[in-house]
Amino acid sequence: MSDPTPKWLTKTPVAHRGLHDIAKGVPENSRLAFSKAIEGGYAIELDVRITGDGQVVVFHDPQLDRLCGKPGIVRYLSLTELKKQKLLGTEETVPSLHDVLDLVNGRVPLLVEIKKDNAESAGQLEQAVANMLAHYPGPVAVQSFSPRTVKWFRHHAPHLPRGQIACHLSDMGKNLNWLQRRVLRWMLFNFHGEPMFLAYDVNDLPSPLTAAYRARGLPVISWTIRSKEQRARAGAHADNVIFEELSAA
């Protein structure tokens, strides 16, 4: 059986939310940050959320406060409203996933993180993303902290490479009760969604979970690399990096 994991996932460093640097006027998850990553030949990690009108927007936080300097909840706003918002005081505005797919157009790989609020069940955002990626001409993979989202892609879009994001289990489950933490532990260690790769917090390496994945021949991508020391740790315990500092790429 051939390896289902695309080779770029272990060969091409991944720019976290694009190659952003707000000190140079380049905000995260912006068209400009993605263009900079394309220029550098890096893969791009980006975050997507569902809007109030069922569209897909590229935005990390559930609320607008940090990135747009005003109140508002992404899943209650329309895509039209969100696309008018400026990012971190720059002239860059919030893009839709459609905007980003048109911009990148297969020139570098894309790693799409599915961002969900606790109240959201798997289905709507996953289906919208799968529909948009169905005919995308370039290399792409999806990932999520939610094992249920990874499982959704396993059953409904198995052609898309899918990854499980994780960190130390005590950190992942800090807002869960004991039963939820037990279920989460079972999902992660029993490969609930049959992920093709694991994305793991560099600060929690080495880990029994990453060792279990690598023992099964599944690659580990380490996030988020911001120093040479973290790069060295990732080099010893992972197969690729999601980075922010160029020196750590």
N, C-alpha and C positions, 0 to 999 in steps of 0.2 A: 504493500500500500504506500502511495506517495505521501510526502509530508504536506498536509493541508495549509500549513502556516506560510504566508508569503515571506520571501527571504528579506524584503526590505524591513520587516519588523525587527530583525536582528542585525541588519547591516547599516541602516540609515538612521543617524541620530535624529530625534524628534524635537522640534522647537515647541515648547510649552506655550499654548495660546498664541502661536506665531512667534516670530523673532521680535518681541516687544521690548521697548526701553523707554519708559515715560520721561526719563531725563532728556531724551532726544526727541520727545514729542510723538513717540510711537506707542499707543496704548494697546493693551492686551485684547485678543480676539477682534482685531480690526483688520480692515482690508490692507492697510499699510503694513501691519505686522506680518500678515500672510505674504504680501509681496516681498518683504525683506527675507523671509524664509525661502521663498522661491529663488530669489537671487543667490542665496547661499547654498542652494541644493539640498536643503533639509526637509525632512518630512514635517508635517504640521499636525499638532494636536489642537483641537478646538472643542468647545462646549456648546451643546444645543439644548434648548428648552421649548416647550409648547407655549403658544400664545393664547390669549383669550378667544381668538377666532380660529384656533386649530391649525395655525401655521407654525413653521419651525424657525426659530431665531437663534443666532449665535451669540450667546451671553452666558457668563458663568454663574452669577449670583441669582437667587430667587427674587431679590429686590433691586431697585435701581440705585439706592442710596450711595453705595461706595463708588460705583462706576459712572453714574450720571449726576450725582449731587442733588437728587430730588427724591421725594417719596414715590412709591409705586411698586406694584407686584407684577412680575412678568406675565404670569398666567392669567391675570385679569385684564391685561392690556392687549389691544390689537397690534398686528404686525405693523400697520401703517403708523400707529402712535409710537411704537418702539423705534422704528427706523428714523424718526426725527430726532432721537436723543443723541447728544454728543457725548463722547467717551473721554472721561478724565480731563475735561477742560480743553480738549483739542477740537479740531474741525472734523475729526473722524466720527462717523455716526455708526450706530448699531446695524450690522448687516444681517440679512436672512441667510439661511443655509443655501438657498438657491443662488444668492449673490456670490457666495464664496465658491460654490461649485463652478459657476461660470468663470470666476476669476482664476481659479487654479487650473481647471480644465485638464487634469491629468498630468500636469508638469512635474509635480512631486506627490508623494503619497499623503493621504489624509487619515488621521486617527480621530474618529468622532466619538466624543464622550457624551453619553446620554445622561442628562441631569434631571433628576426627579425629586419633587417634594415628597415628604413622607406620606401625604394623603393620596398621592397619585398611584393608581394601579398600573400594571404593565399593559400596554396596548396602544393607546392613542398616539403618543409620541413615537414609539417604536415603529408603528405602521407607517406614519408619515415619513420618517427617516428612510425606512426600507423602500418606500415608493420612490423617493427622490434619488436613492442610490442605485435603483434597479438598472438604469441605463447610463450611469455615470461612466465616462470613458477611461478613468484612471484608477490606480491602485488605492484601495480604501479599506479600513477596518473600523469596527465599532467596539466600544468598551463601556463598562458601567460598574459602579459600586454595588448595584443591586443584582443578586443572583437571579432574581425573577426576570429582570430585563435580559440578562444573558441567556436564560432559558427560553425567553420569548424568541430571540433571534435564532436559537438552535432549532426551534420548531417551525417558525414562520419565514425565516430568511437564512437557511443554512448555508447558502452560497457566500454570505458575507463573513469574512473572518471576524471572530468575536473574542473579546478578552474580559477577564474579571479583574477589576481594580480592588486592591486590598491594602491593608496596613495591619499593624498588630491588632489581634482580635479584641483586646480590651479597649483599644481606641475606637474600632469600628462599632462596638456595641455599647458605647458609653451612654447612649440615650435609649437603650432597650432594656426590657425587663429580663429576668433570668431565662425564661422560656424562649424569648426572641433571640437572645444571645446563643442559646443552645442550638436553635434552628439554623442561625447564621453559621455557626461553627460547622454543623453537619453539611450545609450547602457547600461551603468552601472546601472542606476536606474531601467531600465525596463528589466534587466536580459536577455540581447540580446541573449547570447549563452546558456541560462539556466544552468549556472554553478552550480556545486554541492557543492562548497565551495568558500570562498573569502580569498585571502592572502593579508594582509593589513599592511602598514608601522606602526610600533609600535609608532613612533614619532607623528603620526597623530590621535592616539586614545585618547579619544573616538570620534566617527564619526557618523553622520546620516546615511552614507552608510552602515557601519558595523551593526548599529542598525537595519536597514531595512532588511539586509540579515538574521540576527539572529532571527528577528521577524517572518521570513518565515521558520525558522527551519534549516537554512543553516549555517554550522560552519564557523568560522573565524579563520584563522591561522595568527599569527602576526610575522612580520619580521623587521629587523634582530636583534635579542636579543643579546646584548653584555654586559649587566650589570644586577645586581640584581634589580635596580630601574626599568629598562625596563621590567624585568621579572614580577615584581609586577603589572605594568600597563597592560601587556598582560594578566595576571591572572584575572584582573578585567573586561577586555573588549573583550577577545578572548578565543578560545577553545583549542589552541595549539600554539607552538612556532617553528620558524625556528631560530636557535641559532648559535653563534660562540663560546662564552665563556662557558666552562663546568659548571661554577657556575650558569649560567643562564638557563641551560637545564631543 
